[in-house]
Amino acid sequence: MKHQRNWALFFFLTPVILWLFLMIVLPHIDLLIMSFRVENDAGKMVWSLSNYTQFFEEPIYWRTFARTAVYSIIVTFLTFVIALPVALYITKVVAPRFQGFLTLLLLLPFWVSELVRVYGWMILLRESGVINHFLIKLGILNKPVEMLYNDVTMILGLIYTSMLFMIVPLIAVLESLDNSLIEAAYDLGANMWAILFKIIIPHATPGIVSGSIVVFMLTLGNYLTPNLMGGKNSLWFTEQIYNQFIASFNWNQGSAFGFLLLVLSSIVVWLGLKLTRQTLRTVVK
Amino acid sequence: MIRSLPKSNVYSIGFKLYIIFYFVFLFAPLFITCVLAFNDSQFPSLPWKGFTVEWFTANRSDRVGIFNDQINLDSIWVSAQVAFFVTLFSVVVGTCGAFLFEQENFRFKQPLYFLMLSPLVIPGVILGISILLFSNTLGTYFETSWNLDVDLFRPGFWLVVLGQFSFIATLVTLVVSARLKKFDRTLEEAALNLGANRFEVIWHITLKFLRPAIIGAGAVAFLMSFENFNTTLFLVGYEATLPINLYLQVRDGSTPVINAISFLLIIGTSTAAFLHLYFSKKED
């Protein structure tokens, strides 16, 4: 019996260890090592910090980095603000028989590839796009305006892309909120805002945290949406990484950028968990 | 605020309007993409020039529909193959992971569990570059040490499969674990008492119980792989997957063929979503 147990453990452990070490641990160690290597004048690879000093000396690098971080926080916050009423409506307001259908409708667009969704926004918003067509038809504009390729549409696209990952945990957490708590607060004279801030949001905190973490991470690491919807000036940090890897073929510099992005996302996730006293384990559920 | 409380008219109408607006926001881009797939125009834009299915079926010099567009068809085939292997690998390894973390006890279980979760918080781009780097390091090592040229270590089909597998396996592990938690272990004990060995128990009893979760996780894995862009971008060789191929076309100007492909994708994925929901409802 004991013997069999060990075999089972070995049987399950081997593929998992191989997966995690060959595809997660070792590649990231390699990433870290590569980021400290640099080619010297003689064409030899040597240890150096210059990939990182380069990042701080070149304003375009660290500005893009800061921009990406700040915009990701803004996107996360806006996604939350937009998603909360929708989640409330579905769990608490709408007649229960429509609940399932509306939830399904809500999830449907996110089964479709991100590329298709971004493409949809592009044909809506661009200069020859559908919205411009209608605005001119209605006489609101007399010549088409380019609505694509600026920060506002980029943020819109990012919010759209990550909406699902905020709404699903919010719905899950609000479903467990007992209606009688809200009724009691109402009977005791609380107004709408008091109910929202004293009862709903505190109860929803686990869902808000897990949603925010996922949205933040996905936004930070997004490449498609900023690349296709953002303008020439709305550089995203992932684009810098791509440029280093594919265009300039400077893998060491790219590794340093990649590592910085990884550190940033880990710090924010960790801070989010610490501030709300959650663990990764509960958030995953 | 909620159903049982009295509310003013302005409030409930305002709320309804907001929800309607939200759903319009959600569906407008998909709806317009589908509609313009049937517009008889060279560009995916209005005005409406009449209904046509030529962007699916045509085969002329100025207009090639998706069913005759070899490049796009090839990339769909590549994506399907990638997704098949990713699903296969991640379901096998993910199920092992579920058994490992739910039913086994060993030292360092907790740290390994966190390591298993980590792909969820690593941006896809970073996974892509680190796997690219590591495979390149291995490739160089094999070449200089043993003069072996291993194709696997170059950007291409198998590297894309491995890159996607690395985070989709986490997802499968979590989904299968959730189901395994609900498993009544007295059933296993009964089978063991009746003389079955541990592998027979897993094969005949536990895996039967897990089947719906495994199929569901497999379906999600397939879809995630089919649509993956971020990780694939760095690992792709000359065989482009569909998202990469579409991205290149969208970036460099587009034709309604992309709308036709998108239409097929939207129809396909919504059918899959409905089926998935239908079967998971039935299971409950």
Interface residues (C-beta under 8 A of the other chain):
Chain A: Q4 R5 W7 A8 L9 F11 F12 L13 P15 V16 I17 W19 L20 M23 I24 V25 L26 P27 H28 D30 L31 M34 I82 P85 V86 Y89 K92 V93 A95 L104 L105 L106 L107 L108 P109 W111 V112 S113 E114 L115 V116 R117 V118 Y119 G120 W121 M122 I123 L124 S128 G129 V130 H133 F134 Y160 M163 N179 I182 E183 Y186 M192 I195 I213 V214 M217 L218 L220 G221 N222 Y223 L224 N227 L228 T238 I241 Y242 F245 I246 W251 G254 S255 G258 L261 L262 S265 S266 V269 L280 R281 V284
Chain B: M1 I2 R3 S4 L5 F15 Y18 I19 Y22 F23 F25 L26 F27 A28 P29 L30 I32 T33 L36 F43 P44 S45 L46 P47 V92 V93 C96 G97 F99 L100 E104 F106 L112 Y113 F114 L115 M116 L117 S118 P119 L120 V121 I122 P123 G124 V125 I126 L127 I129 S130 I131 L132 L133 F134 N136 T137 L162 G163 F165 S166 A169 L174 N197 R198 F199 I202 L223 F226 E227 F229 N230 L233 F234 P243 L246 Y247 V250 R251 S254 I258 N259 S262 L265 I266 T269 S270 A272 A273 F274 L277
